[in-house]
Structures are given as structure tokens and as C-alpha cells.
């Protein structure tokens, strides 16, 4: 999904050729770039954009799943869902911290999210309507996220790559948890199977869109590839995801809602039907089913929490002042 | 062991306290004032749900009628829930939630500590795990009470309001009815009344650092242990029980 973070990313950079060549040499030698290393401004900007969008996605992504905490069907499911959403928040925190190594503060990034200047993954603008959606989100959405994130574990920027290694471990647990919810549904009653099929129908295409549109010969994308921020094309990752997921759907006894889906013996891969990119762009630009609601919620929570953050700051200041006063008195 | 339903009823009370409070805290998900707090509140909710599960599971064993933790947690009627009223109170603003958690954790910490000596090995084992968790819950809530009380004018005012709202539900925590007394006599339960002094000291120490005071309470509200709840519980149950009631008898 985080390839969406590169949409419109401007890798334009103004350093001289010798600087860029020296940088590229380090990248080609698979050396990790660390926060204090010299780097082209375009590299830094592209990373900030992608990493912060990734962080924002984790935060907004808490909403559709949080919608089901109070209604989870069993105590075990409730505990697992709480733990999962807590992980997502943790990923957000981790990614904001990694972004800060590039000289941008969490406050700035939060402002960009709240003002609408920064985006988050389009998938979280779809509603979680039934309990089966919690299964489908874990299975498909986290499954698609992992495809991207495994590749990102080898990203050239050290702090991002290291964050991804940890995040991937948790995400793969989430994916299994989601799939396990689907298994329970598909082993259950007819109405449970219907819930599962309905969730797959609604989440299949939006999950494929998470990888972003085909790049064709986009200049931005090839720059990101050359800098090894990105290692695979959107289409390659999408195909990997489809190839891994279709057999899982078959195992569940569910049908993937794509009449054109066919195994291609030559490419050893599935051919799939056309993705509705109009829908994708509509959702990215703000007219998905939940865009307004997600942003309204986020802004409300930020506004309602302002007095708490101010109080925490004021208290910390008072403490500091008291400490200094007593230090001065002691001297 | 007891030869009537006392132990089952006693464990159910404790389980309901933790489930309902955990359910309430779960409502904060994605709503907290900072990302760190989102993680902390979810974490505490998770501890409470975990404690509720151990307790329901034990209650089911004690009952021996083939019911499981979920049937006990999800499939009873309003009047059969036995949690203290404070657990079901709405979250309100962050000051309200913190005050509620503070009052409950300041009680549960000495409670679980005393339960370590229970003759009932299962309850003592649950207490050992819960004690570690509630110690963190108390520290977390205490730190916030101090920050908010001794923060800005607004946060102080909100804390005063929250204390006013929540304090009238604290008396119920120390009540000893026949069931609680029987459990203490048998060496299984905890003398809750005996914990009031320690609770008061904890609360007053923290409130004083927070430049706050425990308000005068003219009358303590009560009723949860007898199944007489606030109007809020029915709404909590309508969400909590939604799936189990809509799709009866299925496995999830």
C-alpha cells in the first residue's frame, strides 16, 4: 500500500553530478544510508513522503477496526483485535520516529495529515460493515501490506528498513489472525459463509488497488527504484499478492470476485481482470465512502485532546521550574 | 470449597468488573489525546479483558454446567451482571476516564495483593498475574491525575468535575454483603472494607500532589452487586452482546 506513498513524489534534486554519483555508488554497493549521511534532497523528500504516509495509514487504519472492538463476538476475538490495533498504533509511532530522523517532526507530519496535505492508504476509506470485514482486513489488507513491507525491509534507508523488519513480524501475525477469522466463518453456518463471501467481494478490488497503479515508465518511480527506496514495481507486487491469495480463497471455499481471473501456465501467474482505476483515483482524491468521516474523526480527536496535551506540557514545565528553583536554593 | 453457589457468584462479580471496565476502555481506541495514550489505554483494556477471561473461565469450571467464558460474558441478562457501578460509567472526557481508572486501580491493587493469600489456589494465581498489571495501571492513572490536576487551569477544572462525578461510586467498592463475608470467612475472599484506609491514603497522596481534593460525598451510590445498575449498562450490553444475540449458537 505504501507504494501509494510515492504517487506524485517528486524526486527532483539539485545536487551536482559528482555528489549524486557518489551517493548512487553507495546505494549500488547496498550500503545503508543513515540519518547523518549526506543524501540528495530528492531522496530525503521522497522518503519523508512515503514513510509519513505509511505512518498516517497506520493511524487512520485504527478506525475501521476500532469500530468492532466493542462488538467482537468472543472474548478471545476482542482481546486479539485490541492487541492488533494497539500494534498498528505502535507501528505509527515507530514510523513517525523513523521519519523524524529525516529532520521532520511528528507535529509537522500530523498537521499535514489533518490539513489534508498528506494522504494515507486508500483502503482505509472503505467501511468495516460486518465482523467478517475484520477477518478480510487482516487477511487481505494486512496481506497486501506485507507484500510491500517485506520488500521495504531491504530499503536503502537504514531506519526505515529496520522499522520494517519489526513491523513485518507483527503484520504477518495480523494476517494469520485475519485468515483464522475467515476460516472460522467458512467452517461455520451458511450465514457465516455468506458474511465471509460478502467481505471478500467488497475488499478484493480495493486490496489490489493498495499497490497503486501500474507505473508504466514513470520517471519518479524509476528514480525511487534506482535509489532502492523501492525494489519491485507495483504490478510485480500486486501479482505476488494475487498468486499468494487466490489459493487461500480456494482453501476457504470462497470465490474471488473477478470473472477474468485465470491461471496462466506460461507466466506461472494469475491473469486478472481490469482494475477500476477511476474508483481508485476517486477514493484517493477524497470521494471514497469514508474519506470525510475518517478525517472528521481524526480532526475531532486531535481537537478534543488538545487540552490534555497542553496540560501535560504545562505540568512538565512546572516540574522543571521547581527543580531549578530547588537547585538554586541548594546552591 | 463451598457447597453452594457462593464461589461462582463471587468470581462472577470480579469477572464482570473487569469485563465491563475493559469494554468501556476499549471505546477509547483511536480516540486518545496522544498516540502514546492510545497504546496505553488499549493495553490496559487488554489486561482487563485478559483478567476477565481467566475469571469467567474459572467461574465456568466452578459452576460445572458446561457453560464457557463466552456464554458467561455475553449471554446473561442486565440484572444478572454484578459489576460495581463505577465500571460501567461512561468514559466522559479524558479526565473522567483517568479518574475512574485511578479509583478502581487504587482499589484493585491492594485487593489482588490480599487475594494472593486466598485458600483458593486459582484465585491466588489469577491475583499474582493481575497484581503486576494493576500496579502499572495505578502508576499510569496516578501520573495523569497529577499532570491534569497540576497542569493548566482547564485541566484542573476538568479534574475537579471528574472527581465530583466519580467519587460517589467509590463507596460500593468497599461494601461487604453476606456473600463477601462468607467468602472471607472461608479464607477465599478479600475483606474489601479493610482496604478502604489504604485506598484513601493512596488517593489522597496522589490528589495532594495534583493540588486536588477528594470531594465531600453526601451519599454513595450502590446497587451493582445486586444487579441494580445505572441506565448505562443496558447500552453497553447491546454492543457487547450484539454478535452473540444476532447469530445465536455459532462459533467465531
Interface residues (C-beta under 8 A of the other chain):
Chain A: X59 X62 X63 X66 X69 X70 X71 X72 X73 X74 X75 X76 X77 X78 X79 X82 X83 X85 X86 X89 X90 X92 X93 X96 X131 X181 X184 X185 X187 X188 X189 X191 X192 X297 X301 X304 X305 X306 X307 X308 X309 X310 X311 X312 X314 X315 X318
Chain B: X19 X23 X26 X27 X29 X30 X31 X32 X33 X34 X35 X36 X37 X38 X39 X42 X43 X45 X46 X49 X50 X52 X53 X56 X69 X70 X73 X74 X93 X94 X146 X147 X148 X150 X151 X152 X154 X155 X158 X239 X240 X242 X243 X244 X247 X250 X251 X252
